[in-house]
Amino acid sequence: MSKKKHGGFELTDKQKSEIAQLELASLAAQAKRVEILRKAARESGVTAESLDELRTENGQPFVEVGRVYGGYRQAVSLGERAYFCRPQYMPEGPGCDWVIGEPVERQYDEIGVLAGSAGTRYYCRICGQQIGEFAMKHS
């Protein structure tokens, strides 16, 4: 029976298989969660496949202003904003499309002894995937 060191203890093949099954089930549950959130957001009018379909609470259209310093696409309409949700490093990947509001901002600092960066990462408030980053590179 093959055993693998794992943090100071060993797992049997059966235990490794059970853990792998749990990880797959967790990924499937997360994908279903995102699917439900995206559907609810679309049905409520918070997201739209195209910018032409997206409207403010007053029925006004949005106009794309291009990419902002975080790298994600943004649109505006009479003081309201919207952003385009696509994975930052996979622009053709799945996303929530146009979302009314602003993405979630999270500061990060990954500066090590020799290299790294710090800045702000931007995440979709519907699905949680990273859609942009504004980094100050250090080396």
C-alpha positions, 0 to 999 in steps of 0.5 A, a space after each residue: 500500500 502506497 503512503 505519502 508524507 503529509 505534514 508529518 503523518 501518512 495517508 493511505 490510498 483510501 484516505 487520499 481517494 476520499 480527500 480527492 472526492 471531497 475536493 471535487 465535491 467542493 469544487 462542484 458546490 462552488 460552481 453551482 453557487 456561482 451559477 445560482 448567484 449569476 442567475 439571480 443577479 441577471 434576473 434582478 437586472 444587476 447584470 446584463 450580457 451586453 452594456 446596451 441591456 444594462 440600465 440604471 434604476 432610472 432606466 438610463 443607459 451606461 456608456 463604457 469609459 474604457 479600462 481603469 487603472 486596475 485594468 478592468 473595463 468600466 462604464 458610467 451613467 449619471 453618477 452610477 458605475 458598472 464594471 465588466 466581469 471576466 477573469 483577469 488572466 483569462 479574458 475569454 473565460 466565464 464571467 458575470 458580464 456587465 455588473 452595476 456597482 463597483 468591484 470589491 477592492 482588496 489591498 495586498 502586500 507580497 513584498 519579500 526580501 528580494 522581490 514582490 509587489 503590493 497594491 490593490 486587487 479587484 474582485 467581482 462582487 457577484 462571483 468573487 473572481 479577480 478581474 483586475 489589479 493595480 500593483 506597484 512592482 518592487 524588486 
